[in-house]
Amino acid sequence: MSFMAALLTEPFLQRALLAGILASIGCGLIGPWVLIRRMSHLAGGIAHAVLGGMGIAYFLGGSPMLGAAVAALVVALLIGVIHLRWEAQEDVLTGALWSVGMAVGLLFIHRTPGAGADLMSYLFGSILLVGRDDLLFMLAVDAVVLTVVGLLHRQFLAISLDEAFARSRGLPVAALYLILLVLVALTVVALIRVAGLILVMALVTLPAAACSLFARSIATLTLGATALAVGCTATGLALSYAPDWPAGPTIILVCAIVYALALVATTLRHRALPFGS
Amino acid sequence: MTHAVRVQGLCFGYRGRPPILEGIDLAVERGEFLGILGPNGAGKSSLIQLLAGLHKPDAGTIAIMDRPLHEMRHRIGYMPQQAPPVQHLPVTVAELVQLGCLQGWHPLGRTRSGERQRAQAALAQMELGERSAYLLRELSGGELQRAVLARTLAADPAVLLLDEPTAHIDPAAERRIWSLLRRMTPERTVIAISHDPALLRMHADRIALLNGRLRIITPEGMDAAALQWAYSRHPEGSAGIPVRRGTAG
């Protein structure tokens, strides 16, 4: 059965596509800010440290996604405080949080009988297994991110371009930065089901990075990144269906190919332009 | 008499380091153009940042228009030394300049049409009106500096605090920017740092030599002896008299 035919009849595939669209909206909204603020390393730290919360939640018999959300928020705030108070140590401390979070998660999962079976799905995603609760969580995260970014996008741009100038205008730079990190954390958690915590950063950054090569405003970058993420997710899902490949890694590879094509197109376009234009 | 800026007994040092500014007194009149000159590490940027409210002084007071600084921050326009990194950003000149209208915690912003008008006026003052739809990465170095200056002007500040506004750009663009800055007075008060004595002699009403202590001179008083005073008494003792560039007589 082809992907399109299966999509019309298989509820799990319809949920997967819907999850991909909701995930892409989150990527489109937050990816540009990860790019503009040059915080992909920080966002990667949040994504990987999330495993600590999931492991503890497994061990305590709670919801792993709830554990992931709590861990993501805690790590985001920790990274924010590190940036604001110990900027010189930011790189090392973020890397430490990244590794320590994963180590804690793996230890707790090791001590929890049966938890290891789910580990691969959280590391690399399991978009075909998303349930109604996952979709509702993604929808809620998208709504929160859309609202906050809609209200504060100019403030986010001001602190991303020039913190000193923003502080001179009386903007609450620390609070805005922490809010941005919290939004990144929520988006990362919402994407875990789609791409897994190992691959999630590629889904957040690559569509935005590809669009940034052509976009002429933050608005077009956001819309373009969202559309491209939807396209990559749907294409990855479709490509993975017939040969029964894992969907998450296929989606990420599609994102990477699109980004590489965008880079090549930009390079060729610049070469075609006359000198000085 | 009303001063645009009045500093009394200002002391400041970064945590864990010796004080960089001690007992600084300074009075700048409204509409005056004050240049600041001194060696690296003398505290020029720190002084500007203190006036912009980015640091709290260890001692002393700062008044803007004879009111405490914290009440008057909205009347100050600060331009940092480093231009924003723009190569990877799809941000237009107009978008950048409108950010200068932001003030404090206003999640919804102010009326956008008013901001657009103020940004356009600031761009016109910086002779960049026709570049408003350009991406920042499409500007030359001099144009980018003027766009950043326009962002500072967009809030219609009474006092402009400029930390090396023409660092890293070519002499022709530098001369153009300083001429534009000179035109800001007497409607605004301008305090600007430069490492170029010739530029300051040409454009400033007075010059503050800073090397841990502060000495105010007139442009005519900017001679070899003044430069020797500014650059040889620095605590680190490593700075030399800057090479005069042929940009001004």
Interface residues (C-beta under 8 A of the other chain):
Chain A: L35 I36 R38 L151 L152 R154 Q155 L157 A158 L161 D162 A164 F165 A166 R167 S168 R169 G170 L171 P172 S212 A215 R216 S217 I218 T220 L221
Chain B: Q49 A52 G53 L54 R73 H74 I76 Y78 M79 P80 P84 P85 V86 H88 L89 P90 V91 T92 E95 L96 Q98 L99 G100 L102 Q103 G104 W105 P107 L108 G109 L135 R151 T152 A155
